Structures are given as C-alpha cells and as structure tokens.
C-alpha cells in the first residue's frame, strides 16, 4: 500500500509497486515536492528512507504534472530496485506504449535514448524501441481523419485458461448469432458516415472462423461497401481447428488480404494444458490450407504458458519461422482477472521468461524479421512486453495504428472500444460496448447514438 499527499499519484505509484513481487505487502509513504524546476521525492518503508532529486524545466501546467508523475514513479522504482536488488527490463516505465513516449521525446529533443536511460530502461529494450520506430516507417501516418474499422466477433470453440474475455463455448452462445449479426449490420450502416480515410479493416474475436460459412460471408458482405479504397482487410481466423477451404475461399472472394492463425504454441502438451482442442499438426495443416489463397499471414505465440519449458518455446519459435508467415507476434503471458490461469498461477519464473524473450528476438532477427509494434500490459509476467515482427514491407497497418493511437478506431460489436482522436486538444475519447452479448444486444441503439454524438463533436 502506498500513501501520498498527491492522491492522484497513488494509482500510478501502485503500478510501480506491482512490478516487484512482495512489494504490495509493504506500507510505503511517499512525499513529493517541487521547488522551481527541482523535483524531490522522499520514500519511507520497512524502517528505511530513500531520497531522490531530479531537475527538469517545464513550460506548462500539463507538462509540470507529467514530470511530477514521471519522477515520483522513477524515485519509487529506484527505491524498490535498491531494496530488492533487482532491475527490471523496462525500468520505471509502466505505460502500455513505450513507443509513444519515444515519439514524443523525438519531437521535443530529436532523440529518445537519453530519457530511456534515465528511466532505467535496459540498453536492449531501448534499442528494441528504436528498431520498432524504424519498422513503422512507411506505415506510421499521424493524420487527422484517418480511420480504422474493427468488427468484434466474440465467439470461440472453447475458452482458453489464460483468457480474460467474457467468452463461452460456441454451443452456449450460438443462440444469439442471428440477433448479433443483425445488430452488427445496424452498427455498420450507422458507422458509414463516420468513416473518412479508411486505413484498414480488422475482424477479430474471439475466433471469427468458428462462425458457419454463411454467417462469415454475411459479416464480410456487411463490410464490403465501406471498404472502397482497397485498404488492408484482416480476418483473425483464429484456431486452426475451425479452418475449412470454404471459409478461406469466402475470404478470398470478398477481398480479405490478411488472416491470423493463432497457434499460441507448437507443443501438443501445452495446447492441451491451455484448453485448446487442436494439435500442432492442425496448425501446420491450417498454413497449408491457406497457402494457395495468397493471404498475408499473422501468427501469434505466447511466452510463459502453463508449464512450458524453454526448449518447448524455442521449438515453437523455430516452427513458426519455418512456416514463414509475414508476421509473427510474440506475446508474454498476461494474467488478468477473469482468466482461469490467474486463479491457478501466482508468479512465473522470470529467468525463464527472459531467456524465452531473448531467444525469440535473436531467432526472428536472424530469420529476417524486424519488430514493428510493441505494447505492454498490466500484470504482464516478468514485466516484459508483446512484440510484433514482420518481413520487410509486410507490417500490419491495423496493428500500428491501434497500438500507437494515431488513427480513429471505429469499433462495432460486443466488447469493442471505439476511440476518437482530438489531435488539436491532445486527447482521446472512448466509447465502450458491453462485454457480454445479451447486454450488447439490449444497448445497440444507444451505442449507435453515442458514437454519432462522439463523431459530431469533431465536425
């Protein structure tokens, strides 16, 4: 627990506390003071006192508040790092998007490395951020009026033990499908006037390929009239046990340019442990089935899954590289509330995770992949990150736009979050849909009204 006179700082400081195992049991008092351009932080816990002083000029009240937060978190990180004799790969950074901070610092000073070093970010991760920024060149476009469209299909064959989404096996949710598709149609029709320069369309889940062929066709046909510029069109096909030639042909016929095959692991033992009903061979078969259609392919893997060894994870990386998809994203397991695995697992071995992450970076680099998007999450094992890697010229536009928050994200369906950018004011407004399907169906018309109002405020 943290106490601080600036109450608005407490949630930020708790994000730092959660980085260190056992720190939440400490009674921490933090005193923050500002004299001119000098930021002073005094921290007391377990009979010890830590004092830190940082100095930096600021030109506005907003910048002052940002620096108070930055140095308060950095001071607490330094204190806990010294107390536990442990340094973390991202230092005092707890935000989801380290790259955003890098872009901001580049605009301000022309380089970001000095700041990252000051914040305790490792040399390896600082270099990784630089590679990501280079990987986004030619895709990154910060331009008012750009829009990405997300369509949520929260239906799955089964629920994985690490999943925190409100999903249920398809046999328990199929009864809602006709009403759900009708609601999507109404939302998409209402969304049409809000779409400016459409950058990409992403149909995600859940597992979209769990829909019957005629249902999948209906969704893709809804999107078709909105995609007038031939932009990137992704379907997160999902689990290989839902793949059929008919569904792949429907995607091809209706203009899909990219699909996702969510392998997660190529270890049959791991797949059984996380609740998957398919095998590594099924993943291979999905790649073989998709090959004749010419889609760009995204493939996801997760480091730190239930009881997986370093050797098993290395074999998964090697298998994914051998299949040569255009994108490979390496996630670090994130244990959120609502996931069965959260109830069964407390702490994952950080040394193992570090070795897994290091192997993925080395192997993917050697295979010609470059990192092009990066994000972090709270409760992420080992305070690591998720990184998307792509072949040259094959970065996924939707992933860049959404992770960097440089484009409006117009999202429809249950558990979908619309984001409207107001660049002149430096802010983002969000409109979230209910997570469970019945509540979403009840509130569809209200959601349409809320999004229309949100867009009208920017016109």
Secondary structure, 3 states (H helix, E strand, C coil): CEEECCHHHHHHHHHHHCCCCCHHHCCEEEEEEEECCEEEEEEEECCEEEEEEEECCCCCHHHHHHHHHHHHHHHHHHHHHHHHCCCCCECCCCCCCHHHHHHHHHHHHCCCHHHHHHCCECHHHHHHHHHHHHHCCCCCCCCCCEEEEEEECCCECCCCCCCCCCCCEHHHHHHHHHHHHHHHHHHHHHHHHHCCEEEEEEEECCCHHHCCHHHHHHHHHHHHCCCCCCCEEEEEEECHHHCCHHHHHHHHHCCCCEEEEEEECCCHHHHHHCCCCCCHHHHHHHHHHHHCCCCEEEEEEEECCCCCCHHHHHHHHHHHHHHCCCEEEEEECECCCCCHHHHHCCCCCHHHHHHHHHHHHHHHHHCCCEEEEEECCCCEHHHCCEEEEECCCCCCHHHHHHHHCCCEEEEECCCCEEEEEEHHHCEEEEEECCCCHHHHHHHHHHHHHHHHHHHHCCC
